[in-house]
Amino acid sequence: MKKFALSLFVLISVIFLVACQGDDEKIPVSGEASDGVQEMKIKFAHVVAENTPKHKGALKMKEYIEKESGGKIEVEIYPNSSLFGDQDEYQNLVANNIQFIAPDLTKFVGNNPQFNVPALPFMFDDDDEAIAFWDGEKGKEVLASLKNDGVIGLSMWPNGGKHLTNGKRPISSPEDLKGLKFRTQGGQVLESIYHALGAGSESIPFGELYTALDQGVVDGQENTFSNIESKKFDEVQKYMTVMNHTRVDYAVFTNTKFWDSMNEATKKIVEDGLAAGTEVARAEAKSLNDKALETIKERGNVEIVELTPEQVEEFRKVLEPIYKEYEEEIGADVIEAAREAAK
């Protein structure tokens, strides 16, 4: 009986000590010591092909993290909507079923209208101007605006200016779009742009777009050269207009519970891996778009229209009222910050 009583006392004491310490300690992702690199598996899902800036950035992130963690952290990358697509990747990030996604920023306009910035017509001339905005104070505020969902944006990855393809006719003036229907990523600003041009718009998941174009569900779409080439949209379109009227810009988002669960040593490796991936994604964006345009030209499937400065100005005039229409919703301060970054 004495031995039983002593054992019971020891057991109760251990339970009491653990209970007292539990609230003060950050629970690591794995069983590793709190001051060591935690063992974990990270899933990074995206919807575009492998030969794109986004995927190359993700690969660099994976390479860095796995090497610097000594293999304790495993990073799995799922391109081409192979794990989750446009419609469900965000919900699965919120649920922490995946730890990183890198969606088109305009996908979040329903959560926060300020994510419409890449859709503002002719706002940014190139990647550097867009990067300057998202790396600035206002851009970082917008990226951090989803914390109530348990999600935070960490870094913007550019994809580039968008251009039009369609299967009906060459487009060189605003009047040429009248009566056509285009696939967009969705959002109020993009809908207003096509309405102002006399065209219709429809939101279709990226992974379903090739089939939608092939079957004539929509007449055309807008995208970067690298996305047009890698998904072979030129196989099911006849015309392409070099526009640079709006942009595709991504950002890497993570789950806040996952992010906060890492100890200092682990988070440092993941943050540095993200920085390495960001450097590659940004460097690759222009290079891959330039190469993609050349490939599209070589394939010869589409007639390419390159707008003159005068023709671009025609589109600018038609679309300028979009800024006034959305100034209150997006915020005059955010639009001004974007204009400053574009100078």
Buried (B, 14 or more C-beta within 10 A) or exposed (E): EEEEEEEEEEEEEEEEEEEEEEEEEEEBBBEBEEEEBBBBEBBBBBBBBEBBBBBBBBBBBBBBBBEBBEEBBBBEBBBBBEBBBBBBBBEBBBEBBBBBBBBBBBBBBEBBBBBBBBBBBBBBEBBEBBBBBBBBEBBBBBBEBBEEBBBBBBBBBBBBBBBBBBBBBBBBBBEBBEEBBBBBBBBBBBBBBBEBBBBBBBBBBBBBBBEBBEEEBBBBBBBBBBBBBBBBBBEBBBBBBBBBBBBBBBBBBBBBEBBEBBBEBBBEBBBBBBBBBBEBBBBBBBEBBEBBBEBBEEEEBBEBBEBEEEBBEBBEEBBEEBBEEBEEEBBEEBBEBBBEBBE
